[in-house]
């Protein structure tokens, strides 16, 4: 499988210049499952009309590409089972970091009512458990994830039990930066591609301590690939959220830092399939730091997300503080609740917050 990269750096430079939005108005594009982009605005709010080219294929893009050193298959879910709300994560990362590189297969589950948390993390040689079979085809000791953009099966293991679910994506694809392409840290040498299937009906079974419960809920499947710097040096870090809001909007929010330089933006998928790329701020509440007894790293447990173009002021609070992952290095993948206002109206929701390098 090959990805379209011709002119990507030039497109990104133009996009960043136009989407920095000195005038405060976001750019929009409408996208559909067949990877086409229409030329219309998101609403009657005076948003800038654009026709951004879509640079990824959400069907073919699920397949492992051996030519890409850094690749990620990531799914988070918010479901109900046995009268409780749960969040779960399954993540396979094939990384080119360091001299040899490697892979990691990670699973976590949190009871969003009680704060109970468990995880499984496995370090692997590069590309272990991957194949170039069309679609997702991942097989490790704690993740078996197969299927395509119409239906996927996931079996994920933690010490206390298993998650066995079927994913059925529906609705529109979210293309980060409106095209599926963006330079991490605003630097074209780190050309990354990312898209999401943010509306995925999820059903199956959660088995913990020998007790099986039916699962129902929603998942967000995220796919990303492209070169990255070695974040273990401490020069680069990021915060990321995948917001699922009660008004139907799905939002990917990035806060990227490299040698003190910040790059922030949000990609918003509207219920009608229209996408908006907008300025955003993801600000941690430093008074809520939780320090890991395992690694000594500190992580915020509350944030404020603002998106001026949407009149959005959102509060994000984790369901449990101890959602740290330590393989390949300390980081945070935390299920969290969202409250606040959006377009001057009350809104609720949920998300996962991904943090690298702690504080």
N, C-alpha and C positions, 0 to 999 in steps of 0.2 A: 504494500500500500504506500502511496506517495501523497504528500500534502501539497497544495498549491501555495508556493511561497514567492512567486514572481512579483517583484515590486512591493513586497510586504513592508520593507523598512520605509520606503517612500510614502506608502499609504498611511503607515502608523504615524510618521512625522506630521503629515497633513492632518490626520485625525486629532492628534494631541494638540496641535496648534488650534484647530477649530473647536475642539471639545473642552479646552481649558475654560472657555466660556467667560471671557472677560465681561461680556454683557450680561451674564447671569442666566442666559437662556439655554436649555439643553438641546442637544441634537437628537433626532429620532429616526427610526427606520422600522418598517414592518417586515417580519420574517416569517416563513412558513417551513413546514417539515421538509419540503423539497429543496431547501437551501436557496430560495430566491428572495430578493428584497424588493418590496414595492416602494413607490415614491409618494408617500402621503404623511401627514402629521398625525401625532398620537391623539390629539383632542383639539378642542376649540380654545386652548389656552395660549395660543400664539407661539407654539413651539416651532423651532426652526425646521423647515422642510429639507430633508436630505434623502439620498438614495445610496446608502452605504453598501459596498459589495460584500457579500458573505464569502469568507475565505476558508470555511471548513464544511465538510459533509458530515452531518450528525449520524448518518447510518454507517458509512465506511470508517468514520473516525473512531468507532469503538474498538476496532481491530488493532492488535499490537503491531507496531512498526519497529522492526529491529534497527532501523537507521537512526532512531531517536534515543539518545542516552537517557534523558529524563522523561518519564511518563508516569501518569497517575490515573487510576480508576478509583473513584471515591463515591460512596453513597452514604447519606445520612437519612434517618427516618424518625418520625414522631408518630407513635402508634398507641393503641390501647390493647391490653391483654389482661385477662383475669381481674377486671375492675380497676386496673392501674394504668397510668400513662407512662410509657417508656420512650426513651430515645436510644437509637443504636447507630453505630458507625461501622462500616467495613471499608478498608482502604488498602490498596496495593500500590506501592510506589517503587518504581525501578529507577535508580538514581545513578548519575555519573559523578557524584561527589567523590573527592579524594582520589588517590592513585589507582585504586582498584574498582571503586564503585560498589554497588550492591543493591539489594532489594529489601523491602520490609513489607510484611503482611500483618495488618492490625485490625482488631475488632474490639469494640467497647459497647457496653450496655449501661444505661443509667435509669433507675426508677425515678421519674420526674416528680412523683408524689412524696417519696420517702428520702431520696438522696442516695439510696444504695447504688453502688457502682462496681463494675468489674471490667476486666480487659484481658486481652491476649495479644502479645506482640512477638513476632518471629523475624529475626534477621536472616537473610538468605543471600546466596551468591547471585550475581546479576541475572535477571530474566528467568530465575527459577519459577517454574509453574506457569509460564506463559507459552502461548503458541500463536501462530499467525492465522489460525482458523478464523473465518469471518465472524465478526461480532466479538463479544466478551468471551474469553476462554481462559479462566484463571483457576489453577488447582494448587493449593498449598495445604499445610496441615491444619490451618484454621479457617481458610476460605475456599469454597468452591462456588464460582460465579460464572454462569454461562448464559448465552442467549443473544438477542439482538435488540434493535430499537423498538420492536413491537412487544416482546416479552422476554424476561430474564428470570433465572432461578438463582437464588442465593442460599447457601448453607454455610453459616458462620458459627465458629465454636469459641466458647470461653470456658474457663475451668468448671463453672457451675452448670453448663448446659449448652444448648444450641438455638440458633435462629434458623428456621426453614421458611422462606417466603418466596412468593412470586411477585415480580415487578411488572406492571403494565403501564408504560408511559402513555400519556395522552396530552393533547393540547400542543402548544408551540414550543420550539426550542429557544433557549436563551443563549445568545451569542455575546460573549464578553466584548466590551467596547463596540458593540453593534455589528461587528464583523466576524468575531471569533478570534481575532488577532490583536495582540498588544505587546509592546516591549516592557518586560518587567523592569521596574525602577526607572522607567522612561529612557532606557538604554537599548538601542536596536541590536546590540550584540547578544541580548537576552530575549530574542524573539520567541514569544510564547503564544500558543493557541489554546483556547479554552472555550468550552460550551457546556451547557447543562440541559438535561431533561428534568425540569423542576417540578413537574406535576406527574407523579408516578403512583398509581393506585397499588397498594401493598396489602397482601393477605397471606396468611399461612399460620405457622405455629411457633411459639416461644416456649422452650422447655428449660426450666430452671429447677435444680434440686429434684429432678425426676417428675416434676409436675408440668404437664403440657397445657398451654392455654392458646386459644385462637387469637390471632393477631389481625387487626384492621387499622389502616391509617394511610399516610402519605410519605413518600420518599423523594429525595432530590439526588439524581445521579449526575456527577460532575466528571468531566474528562479534560485533562490538560497534558500538554507536552511542550518541550522546548528547553533550551539551555538555561542553566541557572548558575550563579556563583556559589562557591562553597560557603554556606551560611554558618558553618562551624567556626569560621574566623571571627564572627561577630560584626563584620562590616555590613552585612545585609540582614534584613528581617522583614516580616510582614504580618499584618493582621487581615483576616478575611472573614466575611459573614455571608451566609445564604438565607436571606430573610423571606419568610413565608407569611404574608399579611392577610388579615381578615377581609380586606377589600379586594382580594384576588391578585394583588401585585406580587411578583416574585423578583427579588433584588439580590444581585451579587455586588458586594461592596469590598473594595480593595484599599488598603493602606500599606504602601510599600516604602521602605527606607533603605537607602544605600549611601554610606559615608555622609550621613546627615541630610541627604536630599530626600524629600518626601514626594510621593506620587499617589494621589487619592482620586478615586472615581467610583461611580456606581452605574451598573447596567440594570435597567428596570424593564421587566417584561409585563405589559399590561394584559388584562384578561382578553382583550380583542386581538392579541398577537403583536401589537405595536411595541417596539422597543425604544427606550429613552436612555441616552448616555448623559450623565449629569455630574456636576460637582457634588462631593460628599465629604463629610468629616466623621471619622470614627475615633472618638475620644475616650480613653479609659478613665475610670474614677480611681485615682491613685489612693484614695482612702479605703479601698476595698481589697487591697492586695492579700492574696493567699500565698503563703510560702510552703513549698513542697518539702516535707520531711525527708524525702528520698534524694532529691537533687539540690536542694537549697535555692532553686529558682523561684521567683515570685511572679504571680500572674494576677491581673485585675479580674474581678468577678462581676463588675458592672461596667457598662459603657453607655455613652450617649452617641447616637447616630443622627446626624442632621443632613438633610438633602434640601437645600434652599429652593431649588426649582420645583419641588413637589410640596413645599411648605410642610416638610416632614421633620418632626422632633420625636425621636424614639429612644426609649430606655430599654436596655438589654441586661438581663440578670440571669446568671447561670442557675440551673436547678441543683447542682452540687458542686462544691468547690474543688474536690479532689479528682478532676478529670484530666490529669497530666498523663502524657505518653512519653516514654523515655527511649524508644528505639526508632531511628538510629541515634537520636539525641533528644534532649529535653524539649518538649513542645506541649501545646495544649489543644485539645479538641473537645469543646464543651457544649453540651446541649443547653439551650437558654430560652427564656421567655422574653417576649417583646410586648411593650405597652407604649402608649403615647398618642400623638396626633399626626394626621396625614391629610393634607389638603384641608386643614382646619377641622377635621373630624376625628373622633376617637377611633383608635385602631388597636388591635391585639395581634399576636402571632407567635411564631417560634423560629429558632435559628440554631445553627452550630457556629461557634466562634473558633477559628483556627489561629493560633499564635505561635510564632517561631522565636526562639532565643529568650523566652521569658521576658523579664524587664531589664 
